Amino acid sequence: MGLSIAFAVIAARAQSNNQIEPPKKANARASATPVPAGDPFDGASLETMAGQCVTLETELGAIEIAMMPENAPQATRNFLNLSATGAFDTTTFSRVVKGFVVQGGNLQTSEKWGEALARRMSHKLPDEPGLVKHVRGIVSMARTDEPNSATTHFFILVAPASHLDSKFAAFGTVTKGMEVVDAINQAPGDGEKPDKPVKINHAAVSPCKK
């Protein structure tokens, strides 16, 4: 009887310890896990995004872009978030095709390139081929031939390109500064690589002027 009682006491203590330990582990995990912060336009409505304009302050002057979220909501949200968080600051227009496009958004050209920007470039966007025609001044997402491969790269057209219609996500239009876009497009270069890529000093998001 004495041995039976002793084993019963030991078993009860073990069971009691097992009941106490899990909450301690759970508490330790909870305190070590930070709550991730969202980007400024995560969850923003189409109406909210439509009221925002982005100004790209480049070395050659400012380019103002109005958003078209009804055509490509995910591309618009992505562009607004990248602009608002400073991801485009110090990046360059690294690809130029004379008489066709200027392309920016390559975060690897940033003076602040690092893990945070690399994570942003790894985020793939869904294809959003809308009804907007790719005419002069349209801003659209660049991507590879693979589906759903757009990330942070965007292009601005300096001439109509109907072959892009219904294939690429047009999400904005230049409302001021096309002369700056033209100057970037006509700068000297070797093929599609500019001799001196024009830098975006700062990208700013603000309510569109009425």
C-alpha positions as CSV (number, residue, x, y, z in Angstrom):
1,M,0.0,0.0,0.0
2,G,2.9,2.4,0.8
3,L,4.4,1.9,-2.6
4,S,1.1,2.4,-4.3
5,I,0.5,5.7,-2.5
6,A,4.0,6.9,-3.3
7,F,3.6,6.2,-7.0
8,A,0.2,7.9,-7.0
9,V,1.7,11.0,-5.5
10,I,4.5,11.1,-8.1
11,A,2.0,10.6,-10.9
12,A,-0.2,13.4,-9.6
13,R,2.8,15.8,-9.4
14,A,3.9,14.9,-12.9
15,Q,0.4,15.5,-14.2
16,S,0.2,18.8,-12.3
17,N,3.6,19.8,-13.9
18,N,2.3,18.9,-17.4
19,Q,-0.7,21.1,-16.9
20,I,1.4,24.1,-15.8
21,E,4.1,24.0,-18.4
22,P,2.1,24.6,-21.6
23,P,0.8,28.1,-20.6
24,K,4.4,29.1,-19.8
25,K,5.6,28.0,-23.3
26,A,2.6,29.7,-24.9
27,N,3.3,32.9,-23.1
28,A,7.0,32.8,-24.1
29,R,6.0,32.3,-27.8
30,A,3.5,35.1,-27.7
31,S,5.9,37.7,-26.2
32,A,8.6,36.8,-28.8
33,T,6.3,37.2,-31.9
34,P,6.0,40.8,-33.1
35,V,2.8,42.0,-34.7
36,P,3.6,42.7,-38.4
37,A,2.8,46.3,-39.5
38,G,0.8,46.8,-42.7
39,D,1.5,49.2,-45.5
40,P,-0.3,52.6,-45.7
41,F,-2.8,51.5,-48.4
42,D,-3.4,47.9,-47.4
43,G,-7.2,47.6,-47.2
44,A,-7.8,51.0,-48.8
45,S,-11.0,51.3,-50.9
46,L,-11.0,52.0,-54.7
47,E,-12.4,55.4,-53.9
48,T,-9.6,56.2,-51.5
49,M,-6.9,55.0,-54.0
50,A,-8.5,56.9,-56.9
51,G,-8.1,60.1,-54.9
52,Q,-4.3,59.8,-54.6
53,C,-1.6,61.0,-56.9
54,V,2.0,60.1,-56.9
55,T,4.8,62.6,-57.7
56,L,8.1,61.1,-58.8
57,E,10.7,63.8,-58.1
58,T,13.5,63.0,-60.5
59,E,16.8,64.5,-61.3
60,L,15.3,66.1,-64.4
61,G,12.0,67.3,-62.9
62,A,8.7,66.0,-61.4
63,I,6.4,63.5,-63.0
64,E,2.8,63.5,-61.5
65,I,0.7,60.3,-61.9
66,A,-3.0,59.9,-61.2
67,M,-4.2,56.4,-60.2
68,M,-6.7,54.2,-62.0
69,P,-7.5,51.5,-59.3
70,E,-10.8,50.5,-61.0
71,N,-8.7,49.0,-63.8
72,A,-5.9,47.4,-61.8
73,P,-6.6,47.5,-58.0
74,Q,-3.7,45.3,-56.9
75,A,-1.1,47.1,-59.1
76,T,-2.4,50.5,-57.9
77,R,-2.2,49.5,-54.2
78,N,1.3,48.1,-54.8
79,F,2.5,51.3,-56.5
80,L,1.0,53.5,-53.8
81,N,2.6,51.4,-51.0
82,L,6.0,51.4,-52.7
83,S,5.8,55.2,-53.1
84,A,4.5,56.0,-49.7
85,T,7.1,53.8,-47.9
86,G,10.1,55.3,-49.7
87,A,10.9,52.1,-51.6
88,F,11.3,54.0,-54.9
89,D,13.6,56.7,-53.4
90,T,17.0,56.8,-55.0
91,T,16.1,54.1,-57.6
92,T,16.6,54.8,-61.3
93,F,14.9,54.5,-64.7
94,S,17.2,51.6,-65.6
95,R,15.6,50.7,-69.0
96,V,14.8,53.0,-71.8
97,V,13.5,52.1,-75.3
98,K,13.7,55.2,-77.5
99,G,10.3,56.3,-78.8
100,F,8.5,53.6,-76.7
101,V,9.0,53.5,-72.9
102,V,11.0,54.4,-69.8
103,Q,11.0,51.8,-67.1
104,G,11.6,52.2,-63.4
105,G,10.9,50.4,-60.2
106,N,14.0,48.2,-60.1
107,L,14.6,48.3,-56.4
108,Q,18.1,46.8,-56.9
109,T,19.2,50.2,-58.2
110,S,18.4,51.9,-54.9
111,E,21.1,53.3,-52.7
112,K,19.2,51.7,-49.8
113,W,19.2,48.2,-51.4
114,G,19.0,45.5,-48.7
115,E,16.8,42.7,-47.2
116,A,13.7,44.9,-46.8
117,L,13.6,46.0,-50.5
118,A,14.5,42.4,-51.6
119,R,11.4,41.2,-49.8
120,R,9.3,43.7,-51.6
121,M,10.6,42.6,-55.0
122,S,9.8,39.0,-54.2
123,H,6.1,39.8,-53.9
124,K,4.3,38.7,-57.1
125,L,1.1,40.5,-58.3
126,P,-1.8,38.9,-60.1
127,D,-2.2,39.7,-63.8
128,E,-4.8,42.5,-64.2
129,P,-5.2,43.0,-68.0
130,G,-7.9,45.7,-68.1
131,L,-9.7,47.7,-70.8
132,V,-7.5,50.8,-70.6
133,K,-5.6,51.5,-73.9
134,H,-1.9,51.7,-73.7
135,V,-1.4,55.2,-75.1
136,R,1.1,58.0,-74.5
137,G,1.4,58.8,-70.8
138,I,-0.1,55.5,-69.5
139,V,1.8,53.9,-66.5
140,S,1.6,50.1,-66.5
141,M,3.2,47.1,-64.7
142,A,6.2,45.5,-66.3
143,R,6.5,41.7,-66.1
144,T,8.1,38.7,-67.7
145,D,6.3,36.3,-70.1
146,E,5.4,34.2,-67.1
147,P,1.8,34.7,-65.7
148,N,1.5,36.7,-62.5
149,S,5.1,37.8,-62.5
150,A,4.8,41.6,-62.0
151,T,6.6,42.8,-58.9
152,T,7.9,46.4,-58.5
153,H,8.9,47.3,-62.1
154,F,6.7,49.8,-64.0
155,F,6.9,51.6,-67.3
156,I,5.6,54.9,-68.8
157,L,4.7,55.0,-72.4
158,V,5.9,57.9,-74.6
159,A,4.0,56.6,-77.6
160,P,0.9,54.4,-78.3
161,A,1.5,50.7,-77.9
162,S,-1.7,48.8,-78.8
163,H,0.1,45.5,-78.7
164,L,0.2,45.8,-74.9
165,D,-3.6,46.3,-74.6
166,S,-5.4,43.6,-72.6
167,K,-2.1,42.1,-71.7
168,F,-0.5,44.4,-69.1
169,A,-2.0,46.1,-66.0
170,A,-2.4,49.8,-66.7
171,F,-2.9,51.5,-63.4
172,G,-2.0,55.2,-63.8
173,T,-1.6,58.1,-66.2
174,V,0.8,61.0,-66.2
175,T,-1.0,64.3,-65.6
176,K,2.0,66.5,-65.5
177,G,5.6,66.2,-66.5
178,M,5.5,64.3,-69.8
179,E,8.3,66.6,-70.9
180,V,10.4,65.0,-68.2
181,V,9.5,61.5,-69.4
182,D,10.5,62.5,-72.9
183,A,13.8,63.8,-71.7
184,I,14.5,60.5,-69.9
185,N,13.5,58.6,-73.0
186,Q,15.9,60.6,-75.3
187,A,19.0,60.5,-73.0
188,P,22.0,58.8,-74.5
189,G,22.4,55.1,-74.0
190,D,23.7,51.8,-75.2
191,G,20.7,49.9,-76.5
192,E,18.1,49.9,-73.7
193,K,20.6,50.8,-71.0
194,P,21.0,54.5,-70.4
195,D,24.6,55.9,-70.1
196,K,23.5,57.7,-66.9
197,P,20.2,56.4,-65.6
198,V,18.0,59.2,-64.2
199,K,17.4,58.9,-60.5
200,I,14.1,59.2,-58.6
201,N,15.2,61.3,-55.7
202,H,11.8,60.9,-53.9
203,A,8.3,59.5,-54.5
204,A,5.5,61.2,-52.7
205,V,1.8,60.3,-52.3
206,S,-0.8,63.1,-51.8
207,P,-4.4,63.8,-52.5
208,C,-4.9,64.7,-56.2
209,K,-5.4,68.5,-56.8
210,K,-8.9,69.3,-57.9
